[in-house]
Amino acid sequence: MIKKGLYLWFIYFIVIFLLTICILVKTNYYELINVRLYDERLIYNNFIIFEK
C-alpha cells in the first residue's frame, strides 16, 4: 500500500502544477512563446502592451 504521506506529496505537486499553468495562461506567457516562433517583432510589441 502507498503511505498517506506520499498521497499528500502527490496532491501537493499537482496543485503547484495547476497553479503554474493558471498563472502562465493569465499572463499570456504561452502566447508570447508562440509569437516568438513566428515573429520577433510581435513579441516586442506584446511586452510593451504587457508593461502598460
CNS distance restraints for C-alpha pairs under 8 A (distance, minus, plus):
assign (resid   2 and name CA) (resid   6 and name CA) 6.79 0.50 0.50
assign (resid   2 and name CA) (resid   7 and name CA) 7.54 0.50 0.50
assign (resid   3 and name CA) (resid   7 and name CA) 6.86 0.50 0.50
assign (resid   4 and name CA) (resid   8 and name CA) 6.40 0.50 0.50
assign (resid   5 and name CA) (resid   9 and name CA) 6.35 0.50 0.50
assign (resid   6 and name CA) (resid  10 and name CA) 6.06 0.50 0.50
assign (resid   7 and name CA) (resid  11 and name CA) 6.16 0.50 0.50
assign (resid   8 and name CA) (resid  12 and name CA) 5.99 0.50 0.50
assign (resid   9 and name CA) (resid  13 and name CA) 6.20 0.50 0.50
assign (resid  10 and name CA) (resid  14 and name CA) 6.30 0.50 0.50
assign (resid  11 and name CA) (resid  15 and name CA) 6.16 0.50 0.50
assign (resid  12 and name CA) (resid  16 and name CA) 6.35 0.50 0.50
assign (resid  13 and name CA) (resid  17 and name CA) 6.05 0.50 0.50
assign (resid  14 and name CA) (resid  18 and name CA) 6.17 0.50 0.50
assign (resid  15 and name CA) (resid  19 and name CA) 6.11 0.50 0.50
assign (resid  16 and name CA) (resid  20 and name CA) 6.18 0.50 0.50
assign (resid  17 and name CA) (resid  21 and name CA) 6.36 0.50 0.50
assign (resid  18 and name CA) (resid  22 and name CA) 6.21 0.50 0.50
assign (resid  19 and name CA) (resid  23 and name CA) 6.15 0.50 0.50
assign (resid  20 and name CA) (resid  24 and name CA) 6.13 0.50 0.50
assign (resid  21 and name CA) (resid  25 and name CA) 6.12 0.50 0.50
assign (resid  22 and name CA) (resid  26 and name CA) 6.08 0.50 0.50
assign (resid  23 and name CA) (resid  27 and name CA) 6.23 0.50 0.50
assign (resid  24 and name CA) (resid  28 and name CA) 6.08 0.50 0.50
assign (resid  24 and name CA) (resid  29 and name CA) 5.21 0.50 0.50
assign (resid  24 and name CA) (resid  30 and name CA) 6.53 0.50 0.50
assign (resid  25 and name CA) (resid  29 and name CA) 6.33 0.50 0.50
assign (resid  25 and name CA) (resid  30 and name CA) 6.42 0.50 0.50
assign (resid  28 and name CA) (resid  32 and name CA) 6.49 0.50 0.50
assign (resid  29 and name CA) (resid  33 and name CA) 6.36 0.50 0.50
assign (resid  30 and name CA) (resid  34 and name CA) 6.40 0.50 0.50
assign (resid  31 and name CA) (resid  35 and name CA) 6.05 0.50 0.50
assign (resid  32 and name CA) (resid  36 and name CA) 6.15 0.50 0.50
assign (resid  32 and name CA) (resid  43 and name CA) 6.03 0.50 0.50
assign (resid  32 and name CA) (resid  46 and name CA) 7.30 0.50 0.50
assign (resid  33 and name CA) (resid  37 and name CA) 6.79 0.50 0.50
assign (resid  34 and name CA) (resid  38 and name CA) 6.89 0.50 0.50
assign (resid  35 and name CA) (resid  39 and name CA) 5.92 0.50 0.50
assign (resid  35 and name CA) (resid  40 and name CA) 7.16 0.50 0.50
assign (resid  35 and name CA) (resid  42 and name CA) 6.55 0.50 0.50
assign (resid  35 and name CA) (resid  43 and name CA) 5.89 0.50 0.50
assign (resid  36 and name CA) (resid  40 and name CA) 5.30 0.50 0.50
assign (resid  36 and name CA) (resid  42 and name CA) 7.59 0.50 0.50
assign (resid  36 and name CA) (resid  43 and name CA) 5.88 0.50 0.50
assign (resid  39 and name CA) (resid  43 and name CA) 6.98 0.50 0.50
assign (resid  40 and name CA) (resid  44 and name CA) 6.62 0.50 0.50
assign (resid  41 and name CA) (resid  45 and name CA) 6.53 0.50 0.50
assign (resid  42 and name CA) (resid  46 and name CA) 6.18 0.50 0.50
assign (resid  43 and name CA) (resid  47 and name CA) 6.26 0.50 0.50
assign (resid  44 and name CA) (resid  48 and name CA) 6.42 0.50 0.50
assign (resid  45 and name CA) (resid  49 and name CA) 6.32 0.50 0.50
assign (resid  46 and name CA) (resid  50 and name CA) 5.93 0.50 0.50
assign (resid  47 and name CA) (resid  51 and name CA) 6.12 0.50 0.50
assign (resid  48 and name CA) (resid  52 and name CA) 6.67 0.50 0.50
